[in-house]
């Protein structure tokens, strides 16, 4: 079971759909943890400190900062980039699959794009 942090501009329909399908998924939004309007490095640092995999639509900057963390030897529990072109239903299915089939720490240091197929 993974612990997720949804970036500030992450589609709330996806979050609601995930939780509607499985209320036990551990997912919080940046807004829920007091990081509204925080920059990407701050969000990634908080995620690392709290061992949460980040969900984002922001391929332009978030992935760059994630790679910078890795190059600096800093912890990065994982980042999943989900294109806004991916349907809400497919995004929900992918997140649920990740949650159910992943081991803790499995995505450490990885940047992945969903869907995984």
C-alpha positions in Angstrom: 0.0 0.0 0.0 1.4 3.4 -1.0 1.0 6.8 0.5 0.2 9.5 -2.1 0.5 13.3 -2.2 -1.5 14.9 -5.0 0.1 18.1 -6.4 -1.8 21.3 -6.1 -3.3 21.3 -9.6 -4.0 17.6 -9.7 -7.5 16.8 -10.9 -9.8 16.4 -7.9 -12.2 14.2 -9.9 -9.4 11.6 -10.0 -8.8 11.9 -6.2 -12.6 11.6 -5.5 -12.9 8.7 -7.9 -10.0 6.8 -6.2 -11.5 7.4 -2.8 -15.0 6.5 -3.9 -13.7 3.1 -5.2 -11.4 2.5 -2.2 -11.7 4.7 0.8 -8.6 3.1 2.3 -6.2 4.6 -0.2 -3.9 7.0 1.7 -4.0 10.1 -0.5 -3.7 13.7 0.6 -3.6 16.9 -1.4 -1.0 19.6 -1.1 -3.8 21.9 0.1 -4.6 19.4 2.9 -1.1 19.6 4.4 -0.6 23.4 4.3 1.5 23.6 1.2 -0.9 25.7 -1.0 1.2 27.7 -3.5 4.4 26.0 -2.3 7.1 25.6 -5.0 7.9 22.2 -6.4 11.1 21.7 -4.5 9.2 22.3 -1.2 6.5 19.9 -2.2 9.0 17.2 -3.1 10.9 17.7 0.2 7.7 17.4 2.2 6.8 14.2 0.2 10.3 12.8 1.0 10.0 13.6 4.7 6.6 12.0 4.8 7.4 9.1 2.5 4.6 9.9 0.0 4.7 9.3 -3.7 3.7 12.4 -5.6 0.9 12.5 -8.2 1.2 15.4 -10.6 0.1 16.7 -14.0 3.1 19.1 -14.1 5.6 17.5 -16.4 7.2 20.8 -17.2 8.8 21.5 -13.8 8.0 18.9 -11.2 9.9 16.1 -13.1 12.9 18.4 -13.5 13.0 19.1 -9.7 12.6 15.4 -9.0 15.6 14.6 -11.1 17.6 17.3 -9.5 16.8 15.8 -6.1 18.0 12.5 -7.3 21.2 14.0 -8.7 21.9 15.7 -5.4 21.5 12.3 -3.6 18.3 13.4 -1.8 15.4 11.1 -1.0 12.5 11.0 -3.5 9.9 8.4 -2.8 8.6 8.5 -6.3 6.8 10.7 -8.8 3.9 9.7 -11.1 3.2 12.1 -14.0 -0.3 11.7 -15.3 -1.0 13.6 -18.5 -4.2 15.7 -18.5 -5.1 13.8 -21.7 -5.4 10.5 -19.8 -9.1 9.9 -19.0 -10.2 10.3 -15.5 -11.4 6.7 -15.4 -8.0 5.3 -16.6 -6.1 7.5 -14.1 -8.3 6.2 -11.3 -7.6 2.6 -12.4 -3.9 3.1 -12.6 -3.7 4.7 -9.2 -5.7 1.9 -7.6 -3.5 -0.7 -9.3 -0.4 1.0 -8.0 -1.8 1.2 -4.5 -2.9 -2.5 -4.5 0.2 -4.0 -6.2 3.1 -1.9 -5.0 5.5 -2.6 -2.1 6.5 0.2 0.2 9.6 1.9 -1.2 9.2 0.2 -4.6 9.1 3.5 -6.5 11.9 5.3 -4.5 14.0 7.4 -6.8 11.7 6.8 -9.9 9.8 9.2 -12.1 7.1 7.3 -14.1 4.4 8.3 -16.5 0.9 6.9 -16.3 -0.5 4.9 -17.7 2.3 2.3 -17.2 1.2 0.3 -20.2 
